[in-house]
Amino acid sequence: MSSKVPPIILNNGVEMPQLGFGVWQVPDDEAQTAVAQALEAGYRSIDTAAIYGNEKGTGRAIAASGVPREELFVTTKLWNTDQGYDSTLRAFDTSLAKLGLEYVDLYLIHWPMPAKERYVDTYKAFEKLHADGRIRAIGVSNFLPEHLERLTAETSVIPAVNQIELHPHLQQHAAREYHAEQGIATEAWSPLGSGKGILEIPAIVAIAQKHGRTPAQVVLRWHLQIGNVVIPKSVTPSRIKENIDVFDFSLDTEDLAAISALNEDRRTGPDPAEFNAE
């Protein structure tokens, strides 16, 4: 099945599908099945990470899919314990071997870990891997504007992407505005929030009923319309299909305003300013 997901153009000219498939918390032995189902449903962007422990299963699904490599966009992330120049180069080799790929499309520093003072050296290793043609685009995850400012001051490649927690209860206005000024794409992790809370908000349910859609489809459509890249995760085949079926309807101004009003600046994950766990 071909993909119906439109691309965004990253700041280095690389095209990235605006909607992809995340495999956070999917065990390695289940990742192969889930990714295979996602590829069958039309997803072409797959987001994994070293710490997820499922790069092998993800790679097996990609290899077995029959989808040409150039049609896929594969993201993985460097875990905190591997930050530092030389250790980053070794960790990248490990991830690439597990995925069974010759290159990845996007490589992200998973967390800034500001107290450890290693993310600049780490990113310089990313720049080398990028220059060597082993990564098509480099970026970061969970970086605050202050971390990005230091990174851009001390390195030469502006990150293509910053993947951050972003959903109707945490809309990240300041971060999104800063990213837009710098030409950095905003990618949302946990786009539907945590648990069922956001999907049961009366305003979301009402918009879903109005459009004949599910609450999850409404929230994903909201992300797309405000310009976010989004990576919903599911291991349920019906939901995998449902989450990509969001390109044949639009939210109107009233809908967007109703969702905008839901912001509470409420995180479900760690605060990047304080998270330094290895």
Secondary structure, DSSP 8 states (H G I E B T S, - for coil): ------EEE-TTS-EEESB-EE-TT--HHHHHHHHHHHHHHT--EEE--GGGT-HHHHHHHHHHH---GGG-EEEEEE-GGG-SHHHHHHHHHHHHHHHT-S-EEEEEES---GGG--HHHHHHHHHHHHHTTSEEEEEEES--HHHHHHHHHH-SS--SEEEEE-BTTB--HHHHHHHHHHT-EEEEESTT-STTTGGG-HHHHHHHHHHT--HHHHHHHHHHHTT-EE----S-HHHHHHHH--SS----HHHHHHHHTT-----SS--TTT----
